[in-house]
């Protein structure tokens, strides 16, 4: 271990900063050296991101993936007219694309929030 | 011939070269290119990715399939777009953070296995060739449609031009060129569509499937390509010319597979449930395994911007895919003769002149659409050829000796020969169907590898190899049988022509099972790799 520089006794501010830096360094070292704490932190992040991705994939599977079954089980839906156009044409040809973009936008937002939480956890002065 | 055509095509090529030359001022070498691209905003980068992705299959093939088979074919554009959502959810940011430039690189980073790297290289080559094939097919078709020349010469011509371009560096994968191609393709479909819809309104909104059956909108001459029987029992011979007056009913030709009548409007007729789900799996999960898609992700500065770029790509691709559907539907009204010849992939090219007449407007818009098609072949095949040649260059040729520009040119020619030869052989397959097969192979090989590699610590090299061989091998076998084998019927045909519904789960199961059996081979540094893949860049020291 590298010897830490002696904290300057002159002002509280410097002390507080140094203490904060030491805590951050410890969390970063936990990450870099793969200590059990670091492993747990990374596992938590991976699990959160995977759960988010799977949840949104499930939304798409439910929203789009069930359509072929629906059309097969209820042929009336397949010929249901909306503004003179059969419903499947509207659902697949028009509305599926904004739906996909909406799911993607939600993912980007929440995935970035997960990462911010993770960063804040590592950087938090008192661990 | 259309007098606006030649100037239009020349303008596209000149603009491409000019923008490329302008871009070259900033980027002279590959590494320059990568560094320079980091100053490019996500929206430029996304336009470039979309420009490279929207291929002949998207530009011509989707509309042709919809014209021919109806609403079931909408799963192709939906899947092509949704592939980017799967890429965004499971792959984009971690892949960028891994620093891998190609799929074999990713295998090296994650599992540190040379045999796996070689196997992945083989898959990249196969998928690249299979994906190049329909681009050349589309080129041949466009050539024969707009000039009346032969399909073979068109496919050869574009194959040779693209190969020469890539080999001599005339068309480097520069962000600005690809981004320009996206906007060109979008304009080339969107502007004519405005006039087409106005024309359709002026014609009194004719129905796509009139109750009395399809009729010719104007006097039409059709040349029969194969001996066949028309409905009504009349036999026709190859080469025979048929004349129809405006208002005549469109006869069904026995050798051409197309859907007539109102069931064209209804789902479930052309594709069974199994085939539909197979197609959904292949397109949703296959995009992430295409060689030219992943290379582009390296140009993002970090994982978070890779995510944002992917989201913009999803939106751009989604906007584009609204248009082919309309071309397919209007083609039903204005170009019904394509249902007799089976050349439905040509609908986008023929529709403007067919609907708007042979006046200046129709010809100008026809030339615009053809210029867009040219942009589609140039951007996608150049991007594909560059990435396939790059893999041949680094992983096949350069084992033991240092690579040179000459080696890269040799690699480019090698990468181009096989698909060009194949394109001459399989001229009669639908462009989008061949693309669907390429997606099926990618979804059954690289999708499990990427998803498990990124999210599961337990993956081992032995498990990955077993999964690639089982799932990807099964998909490749299906492709080979579909392209070269005898025609199949019944359940066997569905299993082989749309294999993804069984090959993707097979690949996942074998990969997980193999990894669990060889648990001791999990790399010792898997924790560090996971940290690198998932932790935000700001935490790196």
Interface residues (C-beta under 8 A of the other chain):
Chain A: X28 X31 X32 X34 X38 X39 X42 X43 X45 X46 X49 X50 X53 X56 X57 X60 X64 X65 X68 X69 X71 X72 X75 X78 X79 X86 X88 X89 X92 X93 X94 X96 X97 X98 X100 X101 X103 X104 X105 X107 X108 X111 X112 X115 X118 X119 X122
Chain B: X71 X74 X75 X77 X78 X81 X82 X84 X85 X86 X88 X89 X90 X93 X265 X266 X267 X268 X273 X276 X277 X280 X304 X307 X308 X310 X311 X314 X315 X318 X319 X321 X322 X325 X455 X527 X528 X530 X531 X534 X535 X536 X538 X539 X541
